[in-house]
Amino acid sequence: GAKSVVRCTGCLSGTDNCGTVQLMVELENEPLRGAIAGGDRAVGADSDLSIDACYPAFQDPDDPSAALVFDWWCEYVEAAAGSAGNATACGLAAPPTSLCNWNIAAGTLSPLNVYTCGVN
């Protein structure tokens, strides 16, 4: 981080008796702030799902204009009764890492399974 010197001088009133103190201050970078707009939710099979991690949900407090990389994922959590239950990925192609949102069209995921999707 950036380093600065902070210097403070104080004098007794009406005298030349002064003292100075200085210290080195180092600015530390703040961690990224991240969230998915709207938080946890359930969406019906006939509805589109839009997952949004765009500014201000995700941001670099030290550089708000920084180009961030979004690592999207989707996992299959629970199978519908009678379906194969060994898959771990939901089978969707994630959007490019430059995109801060992911739109999943209605009918893309099986309405009888439970999925968890997110971004790193």
C-alpha positions as CSV (number, residue, x, y, z in Angstrom):
1,G,0.0,0.0,0.0
2,A,0.9,3.7,-0.2
3,K,3.0,5.1,2.6
4,S,2.7,8.6,4.0
5,V,4.4,10.6,6.7
6,V,2.1,12.4,9.2
7,R,3.8,15.2,11.1
8,C,2.3,17.3,13.9
9,T,4.0,20.2,15.6
10,G,2.7,21.9,18.8
11,C,4.0,24.9,20.6
12,L,3.3,26.3,24.1
13,S,1.3,29.5,23.8
14,G,3.4,32.6,23.7
15,T,6.7,30.7,23.6
16,D,9.2,29.2,21.1
17,N,9.0,25.9,23.0
18,C,7.7,23.5,20.4
19,G,7.7,19.8,19.8
20,T,7.2,17.7,16.7
21,V,6.1,14.2,16.3
22,Q,5.8,12.2,13.1
23,L,4.8,8.7,12.2
24,M,4.7,6.6,9.0
25,V,1.2,5.6,7.9
26,E,0.6,2.8,5.4
27,L,-2.7,2.5,3.6
28,E,-3.8,-1.1,3.3
29,N,-5.9,-2.4,0.5
30,E,-9.5,-3.2,1.4
31,P,-10.8,-6.6,0.4
32,L,-13.2,-7.0,-2.5
33,R,-16.9,-6.6,-1.5
34,G,-19.2,-9.1,-3.1
35,A,-22.8,-10.2,-3.1
36,I,-25.5,-11.3,-5.5
37,A,-28.2,-8.7,-5.9
38,G,-31.5,-10.0,-4.4
39,G,-29.7,-12.7,-2.4
40,D,-31.1,-16.2,-2.1
41,R,-34.3,-16.9,-4.0
42,A,-36.5,-19.6,-5.6
43,V,-37.6,-19.3,-9.2
44,G,-40.4,-21.2,-10.9
45,A,-39.8,-23.4,-13.9
46,D,-41.6,-21.0,-16.2
47,S,-39.5,-17.9,-15.1
48,D,-36.1,-16.7,-16.3
49,L,-33.4,-16.5,-13.6
50,S,-31.1,-13.5,-13.6
51,I,-28.1,-13.6,-11.3
52,D,-26.6,-10.2,-10.9
53,A,-23.2,-9.4,-9.3
54,C,-22.7,-6.1,-11.1
55,Y,-21.6,-2.9,-9.3
56,P,-22.3,-2.1,-6.5
57,A,-23.0,-5.7,-5.4
58,F,-19.4,-6.6,-6.4
59,Q,-16.7,-3.9,-6.1
60,D,-13.1,-3.1,-5.4
61,P,-13.3,-0.3,-2.8
62,D,-9.7,0.7,-3.7
63,D,-10.5,0.9,-7.4
64,P,-14.2,1.1,-8.3
65,S,-13.4,1.1,-12.0
66,A,-11.2,-2.1,-11.8
67,A,-12.0,-4.8,-14.3
68,L,-13.2,-7.8,-12.2
69,V,-13.2,-11.4,-13.3
70,F,-16.4,-13.4,-12.5
71,D,-16.1,-17.2,-12.1
72,W,-19.7,-18.4,-12.4
73,W,-20.8,-21.8,-11.3
74,C,-24.0,-23.9,-11.0
75,E,-24.3,-27.1,-9.0
76,Y,-27.0,-29.7,-8.9
77,V,-28.0,-30.1,-5.2
78,E,-30.9,-32.5,-5.1
79,A,-32.4,-34.8,-7.7
80,A,-36.1,-35.2,-8.3
81,A,-37.5,-38.6,-7.2
82,G,-36.6,-41.3,-9.7
83,S,-33.9,-39.3,-11.6
84,A,-30.2,-40.1,-11.6
85,G,-28.7,-38.4,-8.6
86,N,-25.0,-38.5,-9.4
87,A,-24.5,-35.3,-11.4
88,T,-22.7,-32.4,-9.7
89,A,-22.7,-29.8,-12.4
90,C,-26.0,-28.5,-13.7
91,G,-24.8,-28.7,-17.4
92,L,-25.0,-25.0,-18.2
93,A,-22.2,-23.2,-20.0
94,A,-21.2,-20.3,-17.7
95,P,-21.1,-16.8,-19.2
96,P,-17.7,-15.3,-20.0
97,T,-15.7,-14.2,-16.9
98,S,-16.0,-10.6,-18.0
99,L,-19.8,-10.6,-17.5
100,C,-21.1,-9.6,-14.1
101,N,-24.5,-11.2,-14.6
102,W,-25.9,-14.6,-15.8
103,N,-29.3,-14.9,-17.4
104,I,-30.7,-18.5,-17.4
105,A,-33.8,-18.9,-19.6
106,A,-36.9,-20.5,-18.4
107,G,-37.0,-24.2,-19.0
108,T,-33.2,-24.5,-19.1
109,L,-33.0,-26.3,-15.8
110,S,-35.1,-29.3,-14.8
111,P,-38.0,-28.0,-12.7
112,L,-37.9,-31.1,-10.4
113,N,-34.3,-30.7,-9.3
114,V,-32.7,-28.2,-6.9
115,Y,-29.7,-26.2,-8.0
116,T,-27.3,-23.7,-6.4
117,C,-25.7,-21.1,-8.6
118,G,-23.2,-18.4,-7.7
119,V,-20.0,-16.5,-8.5
120,N,-16.5,-16.4,-7.1
